[in-house]
Amino acid sequence: MAAQSRPDGVGSAEFRGVRASGVVEHIDAIRDGHRLAHDGFWVVVGGFDGRVDAWRMADVDRSSRSPARSGRPWFGPAPSAWSSSMSRDAYMTGVEAIRADIREGEVYQVNLCRVLSAPLRAGATAPDAVALSERLAVGNPARYASRIVIPAGAGSASAPATWIVSASPELYLAIDDDAVRSSPIKGTAAPGAAMLDKDVAENVMITDLVRNDLAHVAEPGSIAVPELLGEHELPGLTHLQSTVSVTLAPSHRWTSQMWPGLLSGTFPPGSVSGAPKSAALRIIAREENAPRGPYCGAIGWVDADRRRAELAVGIRTFWWTAGILHFGTGAGITWGSDAAAEWEETELKANRLIALASTERMQA
């Protein structure tokens, strides 16, 4: 156990069936990831750029009961206040540039994203994350919904301020003792619309990528795909989801090698980067003009005492920094992509949640 043990008494997080509060300490989980396998309950936020922060929490409530609703109203930006980091024309140009990369054999699939942003309020006071998360829970319930509010400096001088409200439907990593699951989502359609051949192809590609990523920490012969191309109905859209499962190799079963091996082998998640991942990340850096932050990263918890963890892919996620509310949306680009259709997919993924987070009167 680390020498520091006094909770700061600040910071809280809520996930499916788990609530935590009171930051004890903060670590850089890339540098000190060995700690995650041994030292209590951690809230984890991985940014797409590769930074992974973890906060050890003093108080954990694992009861199945749902907390009472606060009833507090959410005051969001006006619907017209949102701007996109990429215009429709710029996004479509990016799609065609990626298709050219695919034609040249540089890559097979790339997830191209844009960030929507709107001013929320002046000053440094954080908005009401509870109110927004309750609004999303009613209007867009999600399997891996979460809320994290931790101020800067909680647990260490280098700890960043973190404000996240997520309605993620996608599992990055679930761990129960030595069993690991990941359920990449690729392929999106409007309700009642058929999936395209392109949707099927990109799901199969990314499922294979996740299999290869998890092989870094898996016991030989344990990799399985219990779900392939499952159609999942979600509010306002349908997704294709597959699931990969492995058994951790003995050297990684809640040892100091476990989390360094998992993160180096699988992060950022394959479904929101591309294949091959290294080439996709280079192309994303070239084409995107706004940082993704926690969007497309990892959001969740690690319970070393119970040898369990649940991390979602940070999609359908709002984050707040310096008076600006952000939301990311993207689409997987393959050779079979149509640029206009990919733009419309980003709109489909964003429209419902942006509407829920907006109000006609901006907060003063």
N, C-alpha and C positions, 0 to 999 in steps of 0.2 A: 504494500500500500504506500502511496506517495506520502511524503512528510507533511504536506499541506492537507489539513482535514477540516478546517473551519469553513462552513458554508458562507458564501457572500450574502445569502438570503435574498438573492435576486435571480431572475431568469425562470422561465417556465416553458413547458412544452406539453402538447397533447397529441396522441396518436390513437389509432384504433385500439381501444381497451387498455391503454397505458397513459398515465399522466405523471409528470415529473416536475419538480421545482427545487430551487435552492442550489445555485452553482457552487460546487466545491473547488473545482479547478478546471483549467482549460489546457488542452494539448494540441499541438500540430500532429495530426494522425498520420501524416506521411513520414515524419521524422520519428515519432514515438508511437507508432501503431501497435507495437508489442504490448502496450499498456491495455489495449482494449480487450485482451483475452483474459485479464486477471483482476481488474480493479473496480468492480462494482457496475453501476448503471450509467451509460453514456448516451447523451444526445449527439447525433452526428449530422453534420452538413458538409457535403462535398460540392464545391463549385466546379463547373464544367472545365474551368481553366486548370484544374488539377489540385487546387488547395483543398484540404480536408481538415475541418475543425471538429473537435469533440470536447464536450463539456461533461464532467462527472457531476452527477446530481445527488443531492442529499436525501430527498424525499421522493418515493416512488409509490404510486397507487395503481395496482394492477387489477382492481375490481372490475367486474363486467358491467356494472351499472353505468348508465350514462349520466353525466353531470346535468344538473338543472339548467335550463336555458336562462341566460342573463336577461333576455328581452331588450337589450340595448340596441338602438337603431344604428345602422351603418350609414355614414355620410361619405359617399365616394365622389370621384370627379364626374363632371358632366359627360354624357356620352360623346359629345363633340370634342372633348379635351384630349382624347387619345391620339397620339401620333405614332407612326411606324418607323423603325430604323431603316426600312427598305420600302420604297414605293413599289407599286405593282410592276411597273416597267423594269425597275432595278432587279426585283426578285426574278422575273422571267428571264432577264439577261443572265442572272446567276445560274438558273436552271440550264440554259443552253450552254454556258461555259462548262458546267459539270458534265453534260452529255458529251461535249467535245473531249473532256478528260477520259470518259468511259470509252469513247471511240478509239482513243490513243492507247488504251490498255493501262492507264494509270490507276484506275479504281473501278469498282463494280457498283457501288452505291454510296451516296453521301446524303446526310441529313442536313438540309439547308433551312436555317431558322432566321426569324426576325423578332425584334423586341418591340412591344407596344408600351408606351409610357405616357403618363398623365400627371400633372402637378396635383398634389393632394392637399397640402396645407403648408403654410409658412412656418419656419422655425424648426427646432430639432425634436419637438415632442412627437413620439410615435403615434400613429393612428390606432384605432381600436381593433386589434387583431381578433379578439373574441367575437365582436359584432360581425366582422366579415366572414369568419369561419362558420358562424351559425347561419348566416345568409346562404353560404355555399352548401352547407349540409342539407338545407331545405330544397334549394333550387338545383343542386347538382351533386347529389350524394356520391361519394367515391370510396372505393375499397381501402385506399391508403391515404385518406385525408389526414392532414396534420396542421399544427400551429406551433410556431416556435418564436418566442420573443426573449432575447437575451441582450442586455446592454453591453456596449463596448467596455473592455477592461474587466469583465466578469471572469474571475478565475485565473487571469494572468494579464500582464500589461499589454500583451500582444493580441488579446482576444478581440475579434471584430464585433461590431454591433450586428445583430442578426434579427431580422423581422421577416417571417415567412408564413404565408397561409396557402396551403396546397390542397388541391382536389385531385391528386394523382390516382390514376387507375392502374398504374404499372409497377410490378414488382421487380426490383433490381436484385436483391439478395434476401432470402429468408433462410435462417439457419436454426436448426433444432438439434443440439448436440453435434453429431458428425454428419448430419444430412443437410444439404444445401440445395435450394431451388432458385431459379431465375425464370421470369416469364416475360420475354420480350414481346412488345406490341409493334407490329408493322402491318400496314394495310388499314385504310379508313374509308368508310362510305357513309353517305347519308342514310337515315332510317329507310329500310325497304329497298335500297339500291344494291345491285350486285357488286361484289368485289371484282376488280379487273385482274387479268393475268399478271399485270405489273405488281399488284398488291401481293399476290401469292408468291411471286418470284422474290420480292424483297424480304418477305417474312422468312422464307426458306434460307436465303443468304444470311440473314442476321441470326437465325437460330443456329446455323452452323458456326457462325462467328462466336456466339455465346458458348457453344460446346467447346470450341477450341480455347476460349478464355478460361473457362472453369477447369480445363484439363491441367492447368498449371498447379492446381492444389488438390486434384482428385486422386483417389485410390484407383490404380489401373483397373479397367474393366467395369467401373461403376457408373459411367456416364450413360444416362437414359433420356429419352424424350417422351414423357408420358402424355403430352398434349402437343399436337401439331395442327396448325391452321384452325384453331377453334374460333368460332364467331361469337363475340361477346357484345350484347346490347348494352349501351351506356346512354345516359341522357343526351339526346340529340344526335347520336351517331352510333355506328357499329365498328368494332375493331376486330382484326385478326390477331390472335394471341397463341403463342406456343410456350411450352414449359420444358426447361432442361433441368434435370436433377443429377446430383453426384453425391458420392460419399467422400468426405475429406480423407486425404491420406493421413496415416498415423502421425507424421511429422507436423501436420497442420491442425490437429484436433485440439483446439484451445491451448495452443502453445504460443510462444513468443513469435513464431514464424507465421501464424495464421493470418492475421490481418495485413501485415506487409505483403504476404503472398497473394491474398485476395485482391487487394487494391492495385498492386502492380500488374496483376494478370487481367483484371476485368474493368478497371476504371479509366476513363469515363465509360458509361454503359454503351454497349455496341449498338443498341437500337436507336440511339440519338447521336451517333457519330458516323459510322459507315463501315464499309469493308473494301479492301483491308483497312484496319483502323488507322494505322500510321499515315497512310496516304490520304484518307478521309479527313483526318485532323489538319493536315497541311492545307487542304483545299478549303476547309471551313475557315481557317485563319485568313486565307486569301480573299474569300468571298463575303464574309460577314463583317459588318462595320460597327457592331455593338457587342459588348461583353455579355455572355449569357448568365453570368452570376450563378445562383443556385439552380436556375432553370437548366434542365438536362443533366444535372448533377445527381447527387444522392442525398436523400432526406430520411432520417429514421433513428433507430436506437439499437444499442448493443447492451445486453444484460449478461455480463461475464459470470455473475453468480449463478445464473440459471442456464448458462451456455445456450442462449438464444439471441437472435437478432432479427430485425426486420427493417430493411432499407428500401424505400421506393425510388423509382426514377423521378427526378424532379420536373415532371411535365404538369400542365394545367396548374401552374404555380404563380402566385403573386409574391413579389418581394418589394420592400420599401427601403429607399436610401435617400437621405437628404431632401425630403419633401417631395419625392417623385415615387409614384407607384408604377411598378413594371410587371409585364406579363409576356411570356414568350410563346411563340407558335411556329411550327415548322412542318416540313414534309420530307419524306425520303425520295431522293432523286435516283432513278435508274435510266438505262438507255431507253426504256419504254415510256418515259415520262412525257407528258404534254405540259408545257410551261404554264398555260392558262389554268389547266386543271390542278396543277400543284399549288398555284396561288389560291385557288378556291378551297383547296383542302386546308390551307392555313387559316382561311376565313372561317370555315366550318368548325375547326377546333377552338377558335377564339370567341366566336360570336356569343355563345350562351354565357360564358364566364365573364366576358367583358360587360355584358348587359347586367349581370348580377352585381358586379362590382361598381357600377355607375349609378349615379342618381342625378335627377334633373337640376339639383342645386348643389354647387360645389361647396365643400366645407371651407369655412373662413379660416 
